[in-house]
């Protein structure tokens, strides 16, 4: 038998890899570079978003009203359900009115009072500045003008006599009615406001802050009788203030004009000596506002309070002296 040779497939040489593509067995792949992504903006608070939407709706009512709900929500880029909810809240406060017959919304009459108040406050501050200027120079201290806004007081004008002197309140700053020179405003506020203030828990700002409603009610009578107010450390520690009332053409007290200074510069008898200076400036501003009558308020015997009224609610009779004629006015609480 003839021997048979085993055939094998020819071995082909491996193709050479291009030099540019050769990789070492020990080489490691480079990690991918991280992609720079801007951090997302912080989420807005839901209350902030709702407030912005409410303002947008009011601006649209002012510009387009009366306007239907569908169109109003569309222009405000707001869901009709959300727009309706916001407008219902505004309606309870008098800022928006729903016309059910015509299916439209419009601005409420509450804005009239806001607009008038803004005009009056700006006019009052503008009128007061020359008198605050004169007071600051005469007293050598910063001078301020504050009004009552509902259950709070608000600073509407400040004259800084010297940049080196500390400013105790800025324009727009709001504060309580029961403490500091703002108590002058409370003394001349309607009885309903006095009652509401004195029946709530009064905050204490310093150890000298008066929070006893009985004492405050009695002091309101003293303030009306004196026609000025001197306070020390009641709101800001180490500050003494001297204030006097400002009246408009109707005789109503619309503001308190006052100066404030550190205790080290307001040691007795300086505060009392500055009373007449502050009163004179307040009287001149009152005259510029149209107040011309000369009145003196005297304290009369207290009038018995109604049964069940709190112990501090002791109404007082007031004797108004006008041209030599005495008129007694009694108010029962």
Secondary structure by P-SEA (a helix, b strand, c coil): ccbbbbbbcccccccccccccccccccccccccbbbbccccccccaaaaaaaaaaaaaaaaaccccccaaaaaaaacccaaaaaaaaaaaaaaccbbbccccccccccaaaaaaaaaaaaaaaaaaaaaaaaaaaaaaacbbbbbbbbcccbbbbcccccccccccccccccbbbbcccccaaaaaaaccaaaaaaaaacccccccccccccaaaaaaaaaaaaaaccccccccccccbbbbbbbbbccccccccccccccccccccccccccaaaaaaaaaaaaaaaacccbbbbbbbccccccccccccccbbbbbbbbcccbbbbbbbcc
